[in-house]
Amino acid sequence: QVQLVESGGGLVQAGGSTRLSCAVSGSIFSINPMGWYRQAPEKQRELVATITRGGSTAYAESVKGRFTIAGDIAKNTVYLQMDSLKPEDTGVYYCAAKNFLSRSWEYWGQGTPVTVSS
């Protein structure tokens, strides 16, 4: 079993920055990659960024150049640095981990809200 606990976020002005953290515990050997999803009000959950054990990263087009995912799965922490925030970045952000055996996003944090005011 894997536990994910997010922290960070809150209210931020447009153009500002904030950083989300995800603490990972449990059977971390089974997970690869990790990522951040977000869900805006009345919208579907979308994948924002991923990072593999090898350090490879990928981003949604909407956040490329503004968000940076970093961290080390083996060291139990993954971050999402969010810069140049826009009101459309508002939503609940979830840390998630994929079980590489089942190839599904099996593990989820409780979510942390980010509100960007204009």
N, C-alpha and C positions, 0 to 999 in steps of 0.2 A: 504494500500500500504506500501511496505517496501523499504527502500533505503539502499544500501550497498556501502561503499566507502573504497577502499583499499589504503594502503600506505606502503612504504618500498620497498625492492627489489633493483634491479640495477645490477651492475657488481661486481662479487665476484670471488676470486680465488678458485680453487679446494682445498678442505680441510677446507675452511673457513666457516663462519656462517653469517646468516642474519635473520632478523625477519620481518614478514609481519603483518600488523594490518588491521582489518576490523571494521569500525565504522558503527553501525546499528541504523537506526531510522525509525519511522513510526509505523505501527501496528505489533509490535514485539510479541504480544500475540499469533499471528497465526503461528509462526515459531518454528519448532523443527524437526530435528536438524539443525545445521549450519555446513558448511564444506568448504574445500578448494579443488578446482579442478585446474588442470594445463593442458596446451596444448602446446606440443612441435611442432616445425615446421614440417608440413606435417604429423602430427599424430593426432589421435582422442583425444578429451578432456577426461581426466581420473580423477577419484576421488582420492584425496591424503589422506585426513583425515576428520573425522567428530567429532563433540562434541554435546552431548544432553544437555537439560536443567538441567538434573540431574548430568552432569559432566562426563558421560561415553564417552570414546573416542574409535576411531577405525582408523586403518591406512592401506594404501596399503602396500603390502609386500615389495615393492621397497624402501620405506622410513622408514619402521619400525626400531626403534632404533636410527634413525638420526633426525627425525622430531618430534616436539611436538606441538600439538594443545592445546590451553588453552584459558581461558577467561570465560565470563559469559554473556549469551544471555540477561538475565534480566538487566544486567548493560551495555548493548549496545556495548560491544567490544569483539572481538575474535582475537586471535593471532595465528601465525604459526611460531614457532622457527625452523629454518632450520640449522642443524649442519652437519659437515663432508660432505659438498656439493661436488657433482660430476658433470662433464660436462653434463651427461645425465639428470640432474635436470633442465637444461635450458628450459625455456618456459615462457608462460604468465600464471600467477597464478590468479585465480578468486575466490573471496569470494562468497559463495552461501548459500541460506537458503531454507529449504523445508517448504512448507505450509502443516501443519499436517492434515488439512481437506482434501485437494486434494491429499495429499501424493506425490506431485511432486515438483521438484526443480524449484520453480517459480521465485525466486528472485536472481539477479546476480549483482555483481559489474562490473566495467568497465574493470577490469583486470590490473595487474601490472607485468611488465617484470622482469624476473630474468635470468641473463646470468652468467654461471659458466665457467671461462676460465681455461684451462689446463696448 
